[in-house]
C-alpha cells in the first residue's frame, strides 16, 4: 500500500444506505476486485466503462432502458448516460478501449460525481484532510458533456481527485445552482448517504481518521477491531465512509460477485 497521504492505490467502494430502503436497485460487483455497489432510492451520478458498448445498450434496450441522449464521441470512444428506471440513478456508460490480452468483459467503475456548494473548501477537504491526489480537471469530462444527463448549458467549476484507479469528480454548479441538503436532513432520508474509500491495511485508514478528527470531522461510531477499522462521516458535502477490510472478509462484505444483475 502507498503512504497514507497519497492514497494512490486505495480502491474505491461505493455503498448506499440505509439497508432498509424500500426499493433496492441491486448489489453489483464489477470487474475490479474489492468493489461493491448498491443502489437504493436515490439520485446518484457515476460512470462505468464497458468493453462492448453496443451490446451493453442492446441489453439495456431489451429491459426498456434507453440513453438520455444519443451517444457522443470523446477521444475516439463513445459515451452516453442512462437514468435507471427504479431509483433514478444517472449512470454514464463509457466505451472502453480494447486492449490485446484484456479478457475483462464486465463493467468497471470509472468515477463518481459529487455536487458541492463551496468548491474551495471541498478541495481542501479532499486533498489535505483525506489525502487524495489531484488529477487534471478535464480528465473525464468537458463542459459539453453536461448535456449527456440533461444539463445542457450548465455552468460549473470542478476538480478531480484520484483514488487508485477510480476518480472522484467534485463539482460546483452556478447555473442551475445546486440545492443544499435540507437543514432537517436525516440519515434515514432517501438519497445516497456516502461513498467509501477502502484499504486492505488498517494503518492508512486509521491515519485518515486521525486527520479527520483534527479537522473537526468524527464518525458517529467508529468500528475498530484487530483487523478492521471503519466509520462514516455524515457532515453535509463530506459524506464519506472509510474502511480497512482484509481480503479474507471479501465474501462477507459483498466484494465477491454472486450472480449477474442482468442477463
Beta strands, then each sheet from edge to edge (+ up, - down):
strand 1: 12-15
strand 2: 26-28
strand 3: 37-39
strand 4: 45-50
strand 5: 72-74
strand 6: 77-83
strand 7: 90-95
strand 8: 108-115
strand 9: 133-135
strand 10: 155-163
strand 11: 166-175
strand 12: 194-199
strand 13: 222-224
strand 14: 229-233
strand 15: 240-244
sheet 1: 1+ 12- 15- 14+ 13-
sheet 2: 2+ 3-
sheet 3: 5+ 6- 7+ 4+ 8- 11- 10+ 9-
end
